[in-house]
Each structure stands twice: as structure tokens, then as C-alpha cells.
């Protein structure tokens, strides 16, 4: 039985990886994910200049998950480029995917190029952060911009480009444009724009007021988006959104995802959740009589 998958030119020993937002800037943290069985590690989103992020509080619990607004805090492209070497040394032959955020086409190009120079194995374009003013979902909801970003970045880097798209009315159209622009895979979906108000202070709880809803509450949305996008594109999809156990991971794969990302479950339960998900997937394949995980990708859509 094989659970190895290939996303573009990346070979993953398992179909489970972390979501970008949960990995701290620590090679040790990355190694823990790989030791738990992660098939790839995804770095936090990087911008041209360093960002300190949004004021506290940055996270608040809500039914079914939490709302987070960190503000893409990162040390900047030059620093991250030099850090990638230490991440790669820590994780061995496991692919390191760099996440790139920006507020302009030029920034996406510049940062992607620098992170490729630093040794990244792939670039994930963050076109979906719901609380990044001037970037993220504000740009990613425009299919034409999505195509231009992927086209320009794909033309200057030699490593695979992955477009991370969020929930919009045009998500399938944006997916098609990303693929048209040269994206080798899609990550679907990101957190969903949300907020919480304290009824006693009568004010928003988060320092930034708005944030992204993460956790199991968004899982059915992710299933729907992945199902519809795979049906229209047959693209290689990295599924994300409320993956908390092997059942929710299998659901995304049956909908059309080739691999899955785990975010909030790692924050709640630690890296061991990756091991639990992998073991559950292996047991499911054995019980259901499949020899290879690729046999069940998009199976919910087959006649």
C-alpha cells in the first residue's frame, strides 16, 4: 500500500502537510512536523519587507474553531531567503514550500525570486488571506490578477508555483485563470473573513477587528469548493480547511484533493495529529481495498 503522492515535480512521502500559518520561524518546529510524517513543510507567508503584524489580541475562540488576525508577521524576504537553508537541513529530503504574500504584482515577483534563490522547492502564492489589507483576498478575488501573478511568477522561477485561493464567488474562475497562468497546483481554501464582538465591551474582540475563521466550522465549505474546482479543472489540489482527523482528510481527497494541509488541529493537539491522520488514511485504504492513495482522489465524482 502506498500513500506517497507527487504534486508537480515534488515527491511527498505522505499526503499530509502543515498549513502555512501554523509553522513558526523555527527549523526545529519544521523537523517535528517531518518526524510526525509530514510529506512537505510550508513556511509562513513572506512579504518584501518585514512586518510586525496586527495588535493583540490576534486570536479568539468561537464555536467550531477560532478567528485569527496575525497580519502576516514575518522577517522579510531577504532574511527568510537566508533562513531556508537551515530549514532544508532540518527536514532532509522533505520539500520546503515557501509562501509568498504581496500587495502588488511586483512584490510577488521579487519575493518569489528571492525565496527560490534561497533554496525553496516550490512557491505557494498567498492570494487568499482574508485580513491582509491591500493584498491577499483583496487581490485574489480578481481572476485576471490571479492569472497575471501566476503567469509572471511562473515565468521567472524554475520551481513549481502553487496558487492558494480563498472563498469568493469567482473561486473556480480564479482557479482556471491560475492554471492558465502556469500554476502547477492549487491550495484550496484559506480561512474565511469573520469577526467576533464582545457584548459587554460592545467592541470587536480582535485588535484588527476582522480576522480569518479557521477550524472545523469551515470544513464543509472547503469540501464544496474542492469538489467544484476539481470537477471543472482536474487540477492537482492541496486541500485545506478544517482537517482535524483522517475522516476529514479523506473527505477532501474524495472531493478531489491530492494532498491536505492541517492547520488549527496542529495548534490544538500538536504535531502528533499528523501521525494520527496518516495512520487513519492507511487503515482506511486497507479496509476499503485500495492499494494506492491515488485511486481515491476525486472518487466521489466518478460515475
Backbone as a ProteinNet text record, in pm:
[ID]
protein_1_A
[PRIMARY]
XXXXXXXXXXXXXXXXXXXXXXXXXXXXXXXXXXXXXXXXXXXXXXXXXXXXXXXXXXXXXXXXXXXXXXXXXXXXXXXXXXXXXXXXXXXXXXXXXXXXXXXXXXXXXXXXXXXXXXXXXXXXXXXXXXXXXXXXXXXXXXXXXXXXXXXXXXXXXXXXXXXXXXXXXXXXXXXXXXXXXXXXXXXXXXXXXXXXXXXXXXXXXXXXXXXXXXXXXXXXXXXXXXXXXXXXXXXXXXXXXXXXXXXXXXXXXXXXXXXXXXXXXXXXXXXXXXXXXXXXXXXXXXXXXXXXXXXXXXXXXXX
[TERTIARY]
84.4	0	88	55.3	137.1	54.9	111.6	48	136.5	237	321.8	245.9	265.6	199.7	302	267.4	351.7	268.1	313.4	249.2	345.1	309.4	401.4	530.2	644	770	806.8	722.2	750.8	705.5	794.4	759.8	740.1	621.2	585.3	568.2	630.9	620.4	483	409.2	273	190.3	57.1	-27.9	-68	5.7	-29.5	84.6	49.4	147.7	81.9	159.2	103.1	50.1	-44.3	-87.7	12.8	30.1	134.4	133.7	17.2	10.4	53.6	67.3	93.9	240.8	326.3	467.7	544.1	602.7	682.1	813	885.2	1011.8	1121.7	1105.1	1197	1220.4	1343.8	1374.2	1342.5	1354.6	1322.6	1174.7	1090	946.6	916.4	987.8	969.1	1009	1118.6	1164.8	1062.9	997.8	895.4	780.3	744.5	638.3	679.8	803.7	853.8	865.4	912.6	921.8	784	680.9	544.5	486.8	558.2	514.8	476.9	491.4	453.2	529	457.5	519.9	587.5	555	617.4	596.2	675.4	653.4	632.2	537.6	504.1	541.1	625.5	668.2	556.7	568.6	474.9	489.4	385.6	389.5	495	564.3	672.7	638.8	668.3	649.7	786.5	788	915.5	985.6	912.7	966.6	915.7	989.5	945.8	814.8	730.5	603.3	591.1	548.1	529.4	390.7	300.9	167.6	72.6	-44.9	-151.9	-142.5	-209.2	-207.1	-281.3	-246.6	-317	-454.5	-548	-541	-551.1	-483.8	-479	-561.7	-610.4	-684.5	-794.7	-910.2	-1021.9	-1096.9	-1132	-1206.5	-1352.2	-1408.1	-1550.4	-1599.7	-1730.7	-1781.1	-1728.6	-1670	-1620.9	-1483	-1413	-1278.2	-1234.1	-1166.9	-1122.1	-1107.9	-1101.5	-1076.8	-939.7	-858.5	-720	-688.9	-611.7	-565.8	-424.9	-327.4	-187.4	-130	-174.9	-124.9	0	19.2	134.4	265.6	283.3	409.7	521.8	629.3	742	865.8	984.1	1108.9	1150.2	1071	1104.1	1176.5	1167.6	1217.3	1367	1447	1592.5	1630.2	1570.3	1601.7	1550.6	1426.9	1370.6	1451.6	1498.2	1579.4	1702.7	1764.5	1883.3	1846.7	1723.3	1679.4	1642.5	1606	1556	1659.1	1785.6	1891.1	1883.2	1862.4	1856.3	1729.8	1621.1	1500.1	1524.6	1588.9	1614.1	1709.7	1807.8	1898.4	1823.2	1723.5	1649.2	1554.3	1499.2	1396.4	1446.5	1575.2	1630.4	1573	1523.7	1475	1326.7	1266.4	1126.3	1115.6	1026.2	1014.6	978.1	1039	1008.3	936.4	812.4	731.3	728.5	772.2	772.6	641.9	582.1	457.4	489	432.8	462	334.2	341.4	230.2	278.3	186.7	225.5	104.7	131.2	24.2	33.7	124.5	138.6	199.6	182.8	242.4	393.4	454	599.7	650.5	574.7	618.2	613.9	509	501.8	620.2	654.5	765.7	898	923.7	1050	1069.3	966.8	978.3	992.1	913.9	922.6	1062.7	1121.4	1255.2	1358	1345.9	1441.1	1429.7	1307.9	1290.8	1333	1317.7	1374	1526.2	1586.7	1732.2	1778.1	1692.7	1728.3	1720.3	1654.8	1650.4	1513.2	1408.5	1273.2	1246.4	1169.9	1138.2	1012.8	931.4	810.5	766.1	683.5	628	477.1	421.2	276.5	239.3	164.7	123.5	0.3	14.8	-96.5	-185.4	-285.2	-380.3	-515.2	-511.7	-637.7	-647	-544.3	-553.9	-668.9	-768.9	-887.6	-871.3	-755.1	-738.5	-608.5	-552.1	-430	-470.7	-474.4	-519.8	-427.4	-487	-409.8	-353.1	-374.2	-322.1	-415.4	-364.3	-444.7	-570.8	-683.9	-811	-856	-810.7	-846	-796.9	-681	-626.2	-672.3	-679.1	-710.3	-852.3	-942.3	-1079	-1094.8	-986.3	-986	-918.3	-994.6	-934.7	-826.4	-841.7	-741.2	-609.1	-615.7	-493	-429.9	-512.1	-460.5	-380.8	-435.5	-364.7	-233.5	-234.6	-113.8	-4.9	-42.8	56	118	34	88	169.2	123.2	196.3	334.1	340.3	468	563.3	512	599.2	646.7	555	593	698.1	700.3	795.3	935.9	949.4	1083.4	1141.1	1058.3	1112	1105.2	1195.8	1200.7	1128.9	1100.5	1033.2	881.3	805	659.1	594.9	492.9	415.2	276.3	235.7	105.5	24.2	-98	-184.2	-277.8	-269	-358.4	-474.5	-593.7	-712.1	-811.2	-886.4	-983	-1125.9	-1217.3	-1358.9	-1406.3	-1442.7	-1504.8	-1610.1	-1692.1	-1792.1	-1728.3	-1600.3	-1531.8	-1415.4	-1423.3	-1308.9	-1276.6	-1377.3	-1349.1	-1289.2	-1340.4	-1284.3	-1140	-1114.4	-977.1	-886	-937.7	-859.2	-821.6	-916.7	-889.3	-785.2	-796	-700.4	-561.8	-554.7	-425	-356.2	-431.8	-376.6	-335.5	-417.1	-385	-254.1	-231.7	-110.9	13.1	-2.7	113.5	122.7	22.7	24.3	21.4	105.6	112.5	14.5	-33.9	-128.4	-203.2	-310.9	-392	-401.3	-397.3	-430.3	-566.1	-661.2	-799.1	-844.5	-890.7	-909.3	-829.9	-840.4	-781.4	-892.2	-858.4	-959.5	-1063.5	-1177.2	-1289.6	-1306	-1318.4	-1328.9	-1442.9	-1409.3	-1506.7	-1468.4	-1557.3	-1526.3	-1611.4	-1569.3	-1644.3	-1651.1	-1768.1	-1789.3	-1815.5	-1747.6	-1770.1	-1897.3	-1998.8	-2127.3	-2124.5	-2017.9	-2009.2	-1926.3	-1818.1	-1742.7	-1804.5	-1890.5	-1956.1	-1855.7	-1745.7	-1640.8	-1593.2	-1534.4	-1473.6	-1364.1	-1351	-1253.5	-1111.9	-1095.3	-961.5	-905.7	-774	-709.7	-728.5	-740	-760.2	-908.1	-993.9	-1139.4	-1180	-1125.9	-1160.1	-1046.3	-1081.6	-981.4	-1030.2	-962	-999.3	-1050.5	-1169.4	-1226.7	-1158	-1104.1	-1034	-1095	-1069.5	-1117.5	-1228.1	-1287	-1383.7	-1508	-1536.1	-1654	-1649.4	-1528.8	-1519.1	-1499.4	-1495.7	-1466.1	-1568	-1698.4	-1793.9	-1779.2	-1738.1	-1714.7	-1596.2	-1488.8	-1370.7	-1404.9	-1485.3	-1526.5	-1597.5	-1690.1	-1766.6	-1678.4	-1588.2	-1501.3	-1407.9	-1350.5	-1259.4	-1334.8	-1453.1	-1534	-1564	-1611.8	-1647.4	-1525	-1415.4	-1295.4	-1233.7	-1227.7	-1172.3	-1258.9	-1390.7	-1481.6	-1455.8	-1425.9	-1407.2	-1264.9	-1167.4	-1027.7	-945.1	-981.1	-898.5	-755.4	-741.5	-609.7	-557.3	-428.2	-370.2	-403.4	-475.9	-526.9	-470.9	-425.9	-387.7	-506.1	-574.3	-695.6	-666.1	-734.2	-716.6	-849.4	-870.8	-993.8	-1057.6	-1026.4	-1092	-1052.5	-933.2	-886.9	-842.4	-917.3	-887.2	-854	-884.5	-860.8	-859.1	-842.6	-830	-959.9	-1076	-1201.7	-1215.8	-1184.3	-1196.7	-1092.1	-976.3	-874.8	-922.4	-976.6	-1027.5	-1139.8	-1224.3	-1335	-1283.6	-1177.5	-1121.3	-1058.4	-995.1	-932.9	-1038.7	-1146.1	-1254.6	-1317.1	-1315.7	-1370.6	-1280.4	-1149.9	-1058.3	-920.2	-895.2	-762.9	-662.8	-540.7	-434.8	-358.8	-347.2	-285.9	-371.5	-342.1	-417.1	-319.8	-364	-291	-368.6	-293.9	-352.7	-307.1	-401.5	-368.1	-409.1	-536.2	-582.7	-566.3	-578.1	-563.1	-422	-321.7	-184.7	-174.4	-239.6	-236	-303.7	-411.6	-486.8	-420.5	-365	-323.4	-176.1	-106	34.9	60.7	189.6	230.3	179.9	150.9	109.9	-19	-97.2	-219.3	-187.3	-71.3	-30.7	-11.3	55.1	75.7	-57.7	-149.6	-281.1	-357.3	-349.1	-418.7	-361	-228.4	-163.8	-201.1	-196.3	-232.4	-377.9	-464.1	-604.2	-626.9	-554.6	-564.8	-519.6	-407.6	-355.7	-456.8	-516.6	-614.7	-737.4	-781.9	-897.9	-871.3	-754.9	-721.6	-721	-665.5	-657.7	-797	-879.9	-1014.1	-1098.4	-1083	-1163.4	-1106.1	-990.3	-935.2	-858.3	-803.1	-722.9	-574.4	-495.7	-352.2	-271.8	-334.8	-263.7	-359.2	-312	-399	-449.7	-374	-415.8	-546.5	-581.8	-704.6	-829.8	-818.2	-938.4	-948.5	-850.5	-855.5	-973.4	-1066.9	-1183.2	-1282.3	-1272	-1356.1	-1504.1	-1534.9	-1675	-1741.2	-1661.1	-1716.1	-1724.7	-1671.2	-1668.7	-1800.8	-1844.4	-1969.2	-1946.2
-119.1	0	124.3	219.1	339.5	464	551.7	681.3	794	758.9	860.9	929.6	1060.3	1135.4	1227.3	1270.5	1364.2	1485.4	1603.5	1729.3	1803.3	1812.4	1863.9	1781.3	1845.4	1771.3	1734	1768.3	1740.3	1599.3	1523.7	1389.1	1394	1355.7	1360.4	1218.1	1191.2	1057.2	1031.6	1137.1	1123.2	1238.9	1225.9	1330.8	1437.8	1448.3	1542.2	1641.2	1769.1	1873.1	1975.7	2068.9	2175.5	2288.5	2362.6	2486.8	2595.7	2690.3	2791.3	2863	2902.2	2989.8	2930.1	2797.4	2736.1	2702.8	2719.3	2687.2	2812.6	2809	2922.7	2928.6	3040	3055.9	2977.7	2845.7	2759.1	2629.1	2600.7	2472.7	2354.5	2374.7	2267.3	2232	2333.7	2309.5	2235.9	2270.5	2203	2056	2028.8	1890.2	1807	1867.2	1795.3	1753.1	1838.8	1804.3	1686	1690.4	1581.7	1452.2	1460.2	1341.7	1280.5	1365.4	1317.2	1256.8	1275.7	1215	1310.1	1440.9	1537.9	1512.9	1518	1495.6	1618.4	1735.6	1862.3	1958.3	2064.4	2168.9	2300.5	2379.5	2506.8	2619.1	2709.8	2820.6	2923.9	3009.6	3120.7	3214.8	3290.8	3383.3	3491.6	3521.8	3620.1	3736.1	3857.1	3977.6	4040.2	4141.7	4206.7	4262.5	4340.9	4399.7	4324	4335.2	4273.1	4335.9	4254.1	4301.9	4257	4347.8	4312.1	4254.1	4269.7	4214.2	4307.3	4254.6	4334	4337.4	4433.8	4441.9	4325.2	4297.7	4195.1	4249.2	4158.2	4013.2	3975	3864	3819.4	3694.3	3633.4	3508.9	3500.7	3449.3	3433.1	3305	3228	3104.1	3133.7	3056.7	3064.6	2921.7	2899.4	2763.2	2707.6	2589.9	2524.9	2567.8	2647.5	2687.4	2815	2900.3	3028.3	3127.8	3255	3361.1	3417.7	3431.6	3476.1	3592	3687.4	3800.4	3836.5	3765.3	3788.9	3904.3	3917.8	4026.7	3993.1	3862.6	3816.4	3872.3	3855.3	3894.5	3806	3866.9	3789.9	3878.3	3818.7	3897.6	3957.8	3939.7	3997.6	3900.2	3923.6	3829.3	3802.7	3906.3	3885.9	3791.6	3812.7	3728	3586.5	3573.2	3439.6	3362.2	3429.3	3362.7	3296.7	3364.9	3308.1	3198.1	3199.6	3100.2	2967.1	2967.9	2846.4	2733.9	2768	2665.9	2585.6	2654.8	2585.2	2499.2	2544	2462.1	2334.1	2347.7	2231.1	2133.4	2184.9	2098	2021.1	2085.7	2023.5	1913.9	1928.7	1834.9	1734.4	1740.4	1642.9	1655.8	1544.8	1547.5	1582.8	1624	1666.3	1803.8	1821.6	1951.3	2064.7	2179.9	2301.7	2396.6	2429.1	2517.6	2655.7	2756	2892.9	2961	3030.4	3103.4	3250.4	3306	3444.4	3527.6	3641.4	3735.7	3870.1	3948.6	4078.9	4167	4293.8	4389.1	4442.5	4382.6	4423.4	4309.3	4315.1	4215.6	4214	4331.1	4342	4276.6	4290.6	4230.7	4078.5	4023.3	3877.9	3826.1	3895.8	3853.4	3859.8	3972.4	3992.3	3892.1	3874.6	3784.6	3639.7	3600.1	3462.6	3432.3	3525.3	3506.7	3491.3	3573.6	3566.8	3434.4	3386.5	3261.9	3140.3	3148.6	3042.8	3042.9	3160.2	3170.1	3113.9	3127.5	3076.2	2925.6	2860.1	2714.5	2652.2	2732	2676.6	2578	2474	2371.5	2405.4	2495.2	2539.6	2671.1	2743.5	2870.1	2857.2	2887.8	2895.6	3043.1	3091.3	3230.5	3250	3328.4	3354.1	3462.9	3419.2	3509.9	3503.1	3477.8	3447	3487	3548.7	3588.5	3688.8	3660.5	3746.5	3874.4	3892.3	4012.4	4087.5	4066.7	4135.3	4254	4372.6	4491.8	4522	4536.5	4567.4	4446.3	4328.1	4205.8	4090	3968.6	3852.1	3843.5	3824.9	3804.7	3926.7	4045.4	4166.2	4156.9	4093.9	4075.7	3943.9	3840.8	3707	3688.3	3781.6	3768.7	3818.7	3872.7	3919.2	3813.4	3735.7	3628.4	3677.4	3796.8	3849.6	3873.1	3928.5	3949.7	3815.6	3718.1	3584.7	3529.1	3542.1	3493.2	3568.4	3699.6	3778.4	3745.9	3726.1	3691.2	3555.7	3455.7	3322.5	3320.7	3394.5	3397.2	3459.4	3571.4	3640.3	3565.7	3515.4	3440.5	3311.8	3241.6	3116.6	3137.9	3257.9	3285.4	3313.7	3345.3	3380.3	3278.3	3185.5	3082.8	2947.6	2861	2728	2623.6	2658.9	2565.5	2576.6	2474.7	2478.5	2595.6	2653.8	2761.9	2708.7	2730.5	2686	2809.4	2817.8	2931.6	2893.4	2967.6	2944.4	3041.7	2987.1	3068.4	3054.2	3161.9	3162.9	3161.6	3173.5	3167.9	3298.8	3293.8	3406.9	3350.6	3440	3396.2	3349.6	3385.4	3353.1	3256.5	3174.3	3089.9	2990.8	2933.1	2839.2	2912.8	3030.9	3111.1	3150.2	3188.2	3221.8	3101	2984.2	2861.5	2835.9	2852.8	2833.2	2933.5	3057.3	3160.3	3131.1	3080.3	3046.6	2936.9	2836.9	2727.6	2777.8	2866.3	2927.4	3006.1	3066.9	3145.3	3063.7	2933.8	2848.5	2783.3	2801.4	2734.1	2583.3	2512.2	2366.6	2297.2	2371.7	2315.6	2430	2393.9	2490.6	2448.1	2543.7	2516.6	2579.3	2497.5	2540.7	2486.5	2567.8	2711.2	2773.3	2903.9	2972.1	2993.8	3062.3	3097.3	3190.4	3204.8	3284.5	3409.8	3523.4	3651.7	3649.5	3687.9	3680.4	3777	3791.7	3874.8	3832.3	3876.4	3849.9	3978.8	4005	4125.3	4084.5	4149.4	4129.1	4205.3	4135.3	4200.5	4289.6	4278.1	4361.6	4487.8	4474.6	4595.8	4664.8	4589.4	4639.5	4674	4600.9	4627.6	4496.2	4504.3	4384.6	4330.5	4199.1	4135.7	4146.3	4121.7	4121.4	4262.6	4272.8	4402	4461.7	4375.9	4421.1	4424.6	4391.6	4384.2	4261.2	4247	4134.2	4031.8	3907.2	3802.8	3692.1	3578.5	3464.2	3350	3300.8	3187.3	3059.3	2986.1	2860.2	2749.9	2625.5	2513.6	2436.6	2343.1	2251.2	2321.2	2443.2	2514.7	2539.8	2551.7	2582.3	2456.9	2340.4	2218.1	2190.2	2198.1	2171.2	2267.3	2390.2	2487.1	2442	2399	2351	2231.4	2139	2021.8	2065.6	2159.4	2206.9	2274.5	2363.1	2435.8	2339.9	2246.4	2149	2061.8	2017.4	1934	2007	2130.6	2207.2	2240.6	2276	2313.6	2193.5	2080.9	1960.8	1916.6	1928.5	1890	1970.5	2099.5	2187.4	2186.2	2153.9	2170.7	2043.4	1945.1	1824.8	1863.2	1974.5	2022.5	1940.7	1952.2	1897.6	1995.4	1946.8	2033	1990.3	2089.9	2070.2	2119	2028.4	2063.7	2116.3	2223.4	2282	2336.5	2327.7	2381	2281.5	2293.4	2211	2065.9	2032.1	1893.2	1867.3	1783.9	1757.1	1610.4	1521.8	1379.5	1311.6	1179.6	1110.5	1113.7	1115.9	1120.8	1250.5	1362.6	1489.9	1501.5	1439.2	1437.6	1355.2	1236.9	1150.4	1219.5	1294.2	1363.2	1461.8	1537.2	1631.2	1557.9	1444.9	1368.2	1310.1	1257.8	1206.6	1316.9	1439.6	1552.9	1594.7	1561.9	1596.6	1641	1651.7	1693.1	1579	1612.5	1513.4	1501.9	1614.6	1619.6	1711.9	1712.8	1800.5	1876	1993.6	2071.9	2073.7	2069.4	2071.6	2198.4	2273.5	2398.7	2401.9	2432	2450.6	2325	2207.4	2083.6	2070.1	2120.4	2119.4	2212.9	2328.7	2422.9	2364.8	2292.9	2236.3	2112	2025.6	1892.2	1860.8	1947.8	1923.2	1842.6	1819.8	1753.9	1610.6	1546.9	1406.4	1385.4	1491.8	1477.3	1435.6	1475.5	1434.1	1283	1229.9	1084.8	1011.8	1063.2	1000.2	1001.7	1112.9	1122.8	1023.7	1015.1	923.2	778.8	740.2	602.9	573.3	673.1	654.3	637.9	715	703	564.2	519	385.6	277	286.5	185.8	190.1	308.7	324.8	260	286.7	228.9	76.2	23.4	-122.6	-183.1	-123.3	-176.6	-168.2	-57.2	-36.8	-106	-167.4	-246.6	-170.5	-54	24.4	-0.1	-2.6	-25.1	103.4	211.3	337.1	451.5	552.3	665.1	737.8	731.2	798.4	741.4	619.9	556.8	626.6	703.6	762.4	913.7	972.4	1116.6	1148.5	1228.8	1266.4	1154.3	1047.4	930.6	963.2	1062.4	1099	1154.3	1186.9	1243.5	1142.9	1026.4	928.8	852.9	827.1	753.4	603.7
0	0	0	-87	-98.6	-68.6	14.9	39.2	-13.4	-88.8	-149.9	-263.6	-276.1	-382.2	-447.7	-566.9	-639.4	-676.6	-635.9	-671.2	-762.6	-889.3	-990.4	-983.3	-960.9	-951.7	-808.7	-712.6	-572	-535.6	-476.4	-429.1	-278	-233.5	-92.8	-39.8	72	130	192	218.1	267	211.8	213.3	157.3	259	367.7	474.4	495.5	503.8	534.5	625.4	674	756.4	669.8	723.3	659.6	694.9	607.4	621.3	755.9	803.4	919.6	1051.1	1060.9	1191.7	1215.8	1115.4	1134.5	1175	1293.8	1338.4	1259.5	1274.9	1203.5	1274.8	1277	1351.2	1277	1235	1171.7	1263.2	1393.8	1487.8	1478.6	1469.1	1455.1	1325.5	1219.1	1091	1100.6	1169.2	1185.2	1262.1	1360.6	1436.3	1345.7	1251.4	1156.8	1069.4	1021.5	936.9	1016	1139.3	1224.5	1248.6	1246.8	1265.8	1137.9	1025.2	899.9	789.2	810.3	707	577.5	465.8	336.1	280.6	335.9	298.3	414.4	419.2	518.2	443.3	492.8	429.8	526.2	481	564.6	577.4	678.2	691	572	546.1	432.4	452.6	344.1	344.9	252.8	298.9	217.9	190.3	104.8	69.7	194.5	271.3	392.7	514.9	624.7	749.4	796.7	858.1	913	1057.8	1144.7	1285.8	1309.8	1215.7	1229.7	1301.4	1331.1	1389.9	1542	1606.5	1752.6	1817.1	1942	2018.5	2060.6	2086.7	2066.4	1919.1	1885.5	1747.3	1721.6	1826.8	1809.9	1914.5	1874.2	1965.8	1929.7	2031.8	2009.7	1980.8	1888.9	1855.6	1835.4	1837.2	1813.2	1681	1687.4	1566.5	1521.9	1603.4	1564.2	1631.2	1555	1608.9	1495.3	1532.4	1435.5	1465.3	1362.6	1380.9	1288.2	1339.4	1258.2	1303.1	1249	1283.7	1202.9	1079.6	995.8	917.5	889.9	812.1	869.2	999.5	1062	1008.3	960.6	907.9	902.2	895.4	897.9	764.7	660.6	530.7	439.3	308.4	208.5	217.5	239.5	244.9	357.8	475	590.3	570.2	523.7	503.2	400.2	296.2	194.3	255.3	350.3	414.7	513.7	564.4	662.4	599.1	471.4	407.7	412.9	401.6	407.5	536	648.4	776.9	786	725.5	723.1	643.2	527.4	444	511.7	582.3	656.6	765.2	824.5	933.7	885.6	765	718.5	615.9	579.9	487	347.6	292	154.1	143.5	253.6	250.6	184.7	88.5	20.4	115.1	92.9	167.2	71.7	104.4	21.5	86	12.4	63.3	25.6	120.9	96.2	73.7	-31.9	-70.1	-65.8	1.7	5.4	-46.8	-99.3	-152	-175.8	-197.7	-225.9	-368.6	-447.4	-587.8	-666.7	-797.7	-884.8	-868.4	-859.1	-847.2	-719.6	-610.9	-484.4	-491.3	-549.9	-565.5	-646.9	-753	-837.9	-762	-697.3	-627.6	-514.1	-431.6	-317	-362.9	-462.5	-514	-564.6	-636.3	-689.5	-577.5	-475.5	-363.5	-288.1	-268.9	-194.3	-276.8	-408	-492.2	-480	-484.5	-469.4	-335.1	-234.7	-102.1	-91.6	-189.4	-189.6	-176	-179.1	-168.8	-282	-253	-352.6	-432.6	-380.9	-450.8	-388.7	-462.4	-415.5	-405.6	-290	-274.1	-267	-365.4	-370.8	-283.9	-177.5	-86.5	-146.6	-220.2	-284.5	-214.3	-82.9	-16.3	129.9	187.3	327	341.9	427	432.4	513.6	578.5	661.8	631.1	513.6	471.8	385.1	444.7	373.2	256	138.4	19.3	-51.3	5.5	-56.1	-27.2	-34.6	-3	-85.4	-15.5	-82.8	-162.3	-119.4	-194.6	-339	-357	-491.2	-552.5	-468.6	-518	-566.2	-531.5	-580.2	-723.7	-779.5	-918.2	-1005.2	-1081.7	-1162.2	-1258.2	-1312.1	-1404.9	-1332.5	-1211.1	-1133.8	-1097.1	-1061.1	-1028.6	-1145.8	-1265	-1384.3	-1405.2	-1388	-1410.8	-1308.9	-1184.4	-1082.3	-1113.5	-1136.4	-1162.7	-1291.9	-1392.3	-1520.1	-1503.7	-1434.4	-1418	-1324.8	-1214.8	-1123.8	-1189.7	-1257.4	-1324.7	-1432.4	-1489.8	-1598.1	-1547.3	-1417.6	-1366.9	-1269.2	-1218.6	-1129.6	-1199	-1161.6	-1222.1	-1137.8	-1012.5	-922.8	-940.2	-896.5	-913.6	-839.9	-902	-842.2	-809.1	-685	-635.2	-599.5	-646.1	-614	-500.8	-389.3	-275.6	-284.9	-307.3	-330.9	-215.7	-192.8	-84.3	-134.8	-40.5	-71.8	-133.7	-260	-330.2	-424.5	-478.6	-575.7	-706.1	-726.1	-850.6	-829	-725.3	-691.8	-804.4	-868.1	-977.1	-1096.4	-1126.2	-1234.4	-1203.7	-1078.6	-1039.5	-1052.1	-1017	-1030	-1175.5	-1263.4	-1405.7	-1456	-1409.8	-1451.3	-1395.4	-1272.3	-1213	-1293.6	-1331.9	-1412.3	-1550.3	-1605.5	-1734.7	-1725.2	-1607.9	-1587.2	-1556.2	-1538.6	-1516.5	-1380.6	-1294.3	-1164.7	-1185.3	-1113	-1124.4	-1030.7	-930.7	-834.5	-767.8	-697.5	-625.2	-479.2	-388	-248.4	-221.9	-176.3	-151.4	-16.9	75.6	72.9	187.7	204	318.9	422.8	530.6	629.4	567.1	634.5	583.2	669.1	603.9	673.8	776.4	900.5	1009.1	1120.8	1218.4	1333.9	1452.9	1571.3	1693.9	1774.9	1832.5	1913.1	2057.9	2151	2293.7	2331.5	2378.4	2404.4	2527.4	2609.3	2729	2706	2632.4	2596.5	2475.6	2406.3	2284.2	2174.6	2171.4	2073.6	2011.5	1891.2	1832.4	1923.6	1929.9	2018.8	1964.1	1835	1776.1	1763.9	1778.9	1764.7	1627.2	1526.7	1388.8	1351	1444	1425.4	1344.3	1223.6	1138	1136.3	1111.8	1100.7	1010.5	1016.3	934.7	1020.6	990	1061.8	1017.5	1114.8	1087.3	1172	1132.6	1211.1	1142.4	1217	1156.3	1103.1	1148.2	1100.3	950.3	893.6	750	664.9	728.5	652.1	541.1	567.9	459.4	341.9	370.7	263.9	178.2	245.5	173.3	85.7	137.6	59.9	-67.8	-53.7	-169.4	-272.5	-226.5	-320	-393.1	-320.4	-382.5	-482.4	-445.5	-534.4	-665	-654.7	-773.6	-858.5	-791.9	-866.8	-936.9	-868.7	-931.3	-1049.4	-1032.8	-1140.1	-1266.4	-1250.2	-1364.1	-1419.4	-1335.9	-1377.2	-1380.7	-1296.8	-1277.4	-1237.1	-1168.2	-1125.7	-1008.1	-985.7	-863.6	-750.9	-651	-544.7	-409.6	-333.8	-194.5	-111.9	-45.3	27.2	166.4	203.9	336.5	384.9	514.2	572.4	667	794.9	895.6	898.9	849.7	858.5	1002.4	1072.7	1213.3	1241.7	1145.2	1164.4	1027.5	1027.5	898.7	818.8	887.3	814	735.3	797.9	726.8	616.8	636.7	531.3	411.9	438.6	332.3	255.3	325.7	259.3	154.3	189.4	92.4	-25.3	1.6	-105.8	-199.4	-144.4	-227.3	-311.7	-258.9	-333.4	-447.6	-438.6	-547.2	-504.5	-374.6	-327.5	-340	-375.9	-385.7	-253.9	-185.4	-52.9	33.7	164	254.4	344.8	386.9	485.3	616	725.5	858.9	929.2	983.1	1049.8	1194.3	1219.5	1357.2	1441.9	1381.4	1459.1	1516.2	1444.6	1497.3	1617	1607.6	1719.3	1842.2	1822.4	1933	1991.9	1904.5	1950.3	1927.6	1858.6	1836.4	1710.3	1681.8	1557.5	1546.1	1660.7	1655.4	1577.3	1558	1479.7	1336.6	1286.1	1151	1146.5	1247.6	1255.7	1261	1342	1355.9	1224.2	1152.7	1023.8	923.6	917.1	823.1	853.3	980	1017.2	982.9	1003.1	970.1	821.1	741.7	595.8	551.3	606	569.7	605	722.6	764.3	674.6	640.2	552.2	416.6	358.6	228.5	234.9	343.6	360	373.5	457.6	479.1	351.4	277.2	157.7	34.2	47.4	-61.6	-167.5	-130.1	-224.4	-198	-304.1	-291.4	-297.9	-346.5	-365.8	-339	-268.6	-234.4	-358.6	-466.6	-589.6	-645.1	-602.4	-650.2	-598.5	-488.4	-430.4	-454.2	-523.5	-549.2	-641.1	-592.5	-672.4	-692.9	-615.7	-637.9	-618.6	-536.7	-514.1	-640.8	-741.2	-864.5	-978.6	-958	-1067.3	-1075.3	-1198	-1222.3	-1203
[MASK]
+++++++++++++++++++++++++++++++++++++++++++++++++++++++++++++++++++++++++++++++++++++++++++++++++++++++++++++++++++++++++++++++++++++++++++++++++++++++++++++++++++++++++++++++++++++++++++++++++++++++++++++++++++++++++++++++++++++++++++++++++++++++++++++++++++++++++++++++++++++++++++++++++++++++++++++++

